[in-house]
Amino acid sequence: MNTSKKEQSISAGDHARAMGDYMRAGTGKALALDNRGPIRYTKAGKVDTTILNRYWKYGFYVFQNVIQSDELSELRQDVDRVISEAPIEPSVLVQGLPAATKAGIARPPYRFAKPLSDPLGGTTRNRGRHPVKMSSPVPTQGSPSLTMELLHGNLHLMDSCLRLYGHPDLLAVAEAVNGPDFVPYNEVTFLKEPGLGPSVAWHQDGATHWGAADWDEGAHGFNFMIQLYPSTAGNGVWVVPGSHKMGKVNISKLVEQSGSERIEGGIPMICDSGDVIISNRQLVHGSFANSSRNRRVTLNEGFFPFKRVVGVETSQLDGESEQYTKERIHDRSRIIELAINARKQHFRNEKPFTYKPFVGSEEDNLWCEKNRLELLENYNLKDIYI
Ligand SMILES: O=C(O)CCC(=O)C(=O)O
């Protein structure tokens, strides 16, 4: 179903007002759930099973206070630096959208969209996984013609992101959810500038396992969403809790039944800066045009269970077909070990995470300028997509 013409041509202010009741109701429901708190461990050093059970129940969990203020400042500064280094004019298209390149980086790291637009909904992009167009309010006069919406390849763009990738508590959660041989996906930054940020239309991630005989609620892994600023009902990602267990959901029907893009049962994933959300990729999720006054910057890092990747033949969203052999997976997973070492050199008082597949080969993956060039630069050409 397409959103009505009236909604498509509303102003940013009217959009924010139209969202008001939905946001208030969603916020109330979100805050009433028992799925937030710090990362806790049992006496044996395992991630608390209550946390894991609630993650599996709702499909997401908000880990509070994971990133301390010094690290948060480093991350914010790095994101702002990378944004400031972008060429003024996009020079290429990626999946039909304006993008810009950076010297030495093969995959264009900067992606743009029209302010408050919906670049994906109702199109065939991302394998057509966003079936419904969201309303695109008219930005206020004087807004730029394009806004930066995404950075691709966080780890070679920003050293602070590489160190964050080695965070022991986050890796402990990845291990608890996906097993000790967990496998990386990709790392991107979602930018939702106030009054400009485009929507990401409702969708479920994942491409390869929906029809598998052994499909389950964890089949397409999860994303960590690390929040550099508060995530609110106006700027944040919304989800339908529990939908990660429902298989492929008919999103067009959900929107039709709800009478608008404001899907019934949807709630925002609300949290503070420094909090980290773990979000199942199979959840029905999306974010609205950011007609609010608040910026959101989210660093995404995703992980999969090894058994869901090995032997799979697929293609990157914009690329050629390939098969994920053990060697290919190992090659991309080296970045986890590199990140653990980079973090160890920077946060000397912290106990580093032990990534089981690399026990014994830590010395081959030390963080140094040689490995920046040999392992890290253009690492994201080896991202894994299932
Ligand atoms: O951060 C957002 O607005 C969208 C995130 C998303 O759709 C995803 O991680 O798959």
The ligand as a Gaussian input file, in Angstrom:
#p B3LYP/6-31G(d) Opt

LIG

0 1
 O       19.251000       2.774000      11.763000
 C       18.317000       2.767000      10.976000
 O       17.607000       3.745000      10.797000
 C       17.961000       1.530000      10.193000
 C       18.721000       0.327000      10.606000
 C       18.372000      -0.881000       9.810000
 O       17.422000      -0.924000       9.090000
 C       19.195000      -2.073000       9.904000
 O       20.168000      -2.087000      10.656000
 O       18.879000      -3.055000       9.195000

